[in-house]
Amino acid sequence: MSFTMFTTPWCGYCHRLKSQLDREGIEFSIVDIEQQPDAAFTVEQANGGNQTVPTLLFADGTTLTNPSVAQVKAKLVAVS
């Protein structure tokens, strides 16, 4: 199962999580909220009006904000 990671180009936490997920072989898509205003709204809804990234959106509609790789792995097991 895959998920979407909402990011910005300047987000250090996003770059770190992307690298960790790539090393683990976990597939995901990336959406830059600065390029897609609709995506920014999605992130705001998940984070009490804040554009906090990385925010991950899973197939079941749930989200995680700035998670660890272990949290992402656990979530992927839970929603599969």
JOVENCOR-V754259 format. One record per residue. N is the residue number from 1. RES is the residue in one letter. PHI is phi in degrees with one decimal (NA if undefined). PSI is psi in radians with two decimals (* if undefined). Layout:
n-><N:N>
res-><RES:RES>
phi-><PHI:PHI>
psi-><PSI:PSI>
This chain:
n-><1:2:3:4:5:6:7:8:9:10:11:12:13:14:15:16:17:18:19:20:21:22:23:24:25:26:27:28:29:30:31:32:33:34:35:36:37:38:39:40:41:42:43:44:45:46:47:48:49:50:51:52:53:54:55:56:57:58:59:60:61:62:63:64:65:66:67:68:69:70:71:72:73:74:75:76:77:78:79:80>
res-><M:S:F:T:M:F:T:T:P:W:C:G:Y:C:H:R:L:K:S:Q:L:D:R:E:G:I:E:F:S:I:V:D:I:E:Q:Q:P:D:A:A:F:T:V:E:Q:A:N:G:G:N:Q:T:V:P:T:L:L:F:A:D:G:T:T:L:T:N:P:S:V:A:Q:V:K:A:K:L:V:A:V:S>
phi-><NA:-112.3:-147.4:-110.9:-106.2:-90.1:-140.9:-132.3:-64.8:-96.2:-81.2:-64.9:-63.5:-65.0:-60.6:-63.9:-64.8:-57.3:-62.2:-64.2:-66.6:-60.6:-61.1:-82.8:74.5:-90.1:-86.9:-161.7:-108.0:-118.6:-127.6:-85.7:-70.5:-77.1:-95.2:-129.6:-55.6:-61.7:-67.9:-60.7:-63.4:-59.4:-64.5:-61.0:-61.8:-77.6:-128.0:58.8:93.0:-96.2:-93.0:-87.8:-128.2:-75.3:-116.8:-105.7:-113.5:-99.9:-59.7:-85.3:90.4:-84.1:-132.5:-131.0:-113.7:48.0:-81.7:-82.8:-62.4:-61.7:-65.3:-65.1:-60.6:-62.8:-65.9:-63.4:-66.9:-66.4:-96.8:-89.0>
psi-><2.51:3.00:3.00:2.32:2.10:2.26:3.12:2.75:-0.45:0.03:1.93:-0.66:-0.64:-0.82:-0.74:-0.83:-0.71:-0.81:-0.76:-0.75:-0.69:-0.78:-0.57:-0.13:0.43:2.19:2.48:2.83:2.74:2.37:2.16:1.99:-0.29:-0.40:-0.36:1.64:-0.59:-0.63:-0.65:-0.68:-0.72:-0.77:-0.74:-0.72:-0.64:-0.32:0.67:0.61:-0.08:2.57:1.15:2.19:2.67:2.40:2.24:2.33:2.16:2.89:-0.47:0.07:-0.08:2.84:2.77:2.43:2.18:0.93:2.87:2.91:-0.67:-0.70:-0.68:-0.79:-0.78:-0.70:-0.73:-0.63:-0.74:-0.59:0.01:*>
